[in-house]
Each structure stands twice: as structure tokens, then as C-alpha cells.
Amino acid sequence: MPDWLVFLLLTLLIVAALGVIFIRSLLYAVIIFGGFSLIMALLWQHFNAPDIAIMEAAVGVGTTVLMVAVVTRIRRAQE
């Protein structure tokens, strides 16, 4: 992976982290968190840690799905 791509992924990682912190919509924050997890998995793969990359991807998908389910359930309960 070229160095400029690693720099781009690290920049996107910082932007995603700040986005999760400052965004007001819970659903959008959860979606950005899923993207954060995907970027982390790509970086772990680049750093030659495929076991950690697979675990990051699996945990990221699982937690994202659960959080989306909770957010949609909260929205329905509020209405």
C-alpha cells in the first residue's frame, strides 16, 4: 500500500472519530462508527496484522448492526 494511501486512511480515521463525536443524529453517528471500524480493519491489514483486522471487522459489523437496531427502536418508542 502506498504511503499516500496510508496517510489518507489515517486522515479519514481522524475525520470519522471527530464526526462521531460532534454529529447530532444518532443514526448518522452509528453509520460513521461503522466506517471508522472499516478503516481500522484496513489499517490493521496494512500493518500485517490480519488476525486483528478480521476481529476488528467482525466486531465492527456486529456492534454497528446492534447499534442501528437500538437507534431505530428508540426512534419508534419516541413516536
C-alpha positions in Angstrom: 0.0 0.0 0.0 1.5 3.4 -1.0 2.4 5.9 1.8 -0.1 8.4 0.5 -2.9 5.9 0.9 -1.9 5.2 4.5 -1.9 8.9 5.1 -5.4 9.2 3.5 -6.7 6.4 5.7 -5.3 7.9 8.9 -6.8 11.3 7.9 -10.2 9.6 7.3 -9.9 7.9 10.6 -9.4 11.2 12.4 -12.3 12.8 10.5 -14.6 9.8 11.3 -13.7 10.0 15.0 -14.5 13.7 15.1 -17.7 13.1 13.2 -18.9 10.5 15.7 -18.2 13.0 18.5 -19.8 16.1 17.0 -22.7 14.8 14.9 -26.1 15.3 16.4 -28.1 12.4 14.7 -27.6 9.1 16.5 -28.2 7.1 13.3 -25.6 9.0 11.3 -23.1 8.7 14.2 -23.6 4.9 14.2 -23.0 4.8 10.4 -19.9 6.8 10.7 -18.7 4.5 13.5 -19.1 1.6 11.1 -16.9 3.4 8.6 -14.4 4.0 11.4 -14.2 0.3 12.1 -13.8 -0.5 8.4 -10.9 2.0 8.1 -9.3 0.5 11.2 -9.6 -3.0 9.7 -7.9 -1.8 6.5 -5.1 -0.2 8.6 -4.5 -3.4 10.6 -4.3 -5.4 7.4 -1.7 -2.9 6.1 0.3 -3.3 9.2 0.5 -7.0 8.7 -1.9 -8.0 11.5 -4.6 -9.9 9.6 -5.9 -11.6 12.8 -6.6 -8.2 14.4 -8.1 -6.9 11.1 -10.5 -9.8 10.9 -11.5 -9.4 14.5 -11.9 -5.6 14.1 -14.1 -6.2 11.0 -16.3 -8.8 12.8 -16.7 -6.8 16.0 -17.3 -3.6 14.0 -20.1 -5.1 11.9 -21.7 -6.7 14.9 -21.7 -3.6 17.0 -22.9 -1.4 14.1 -25.8 -3.7 13.4 -26.8 -3.8 17.1 -26.5 0.0 17.5 -28.6 0.6 14.3 -31.3 -1.7 15.8 -31.2 0.1 19.1 -31.4 3.5 17.4 -34.3 2.6 15.2 -36.1 1.1 18.2 -35.5 4.2 20.3 -37.0 6.3 17.4 -40.1 4.2 17.3 -40.5 4.3 21.0 -40.4 8.1 21.0 -43.1 8.5 18.4 
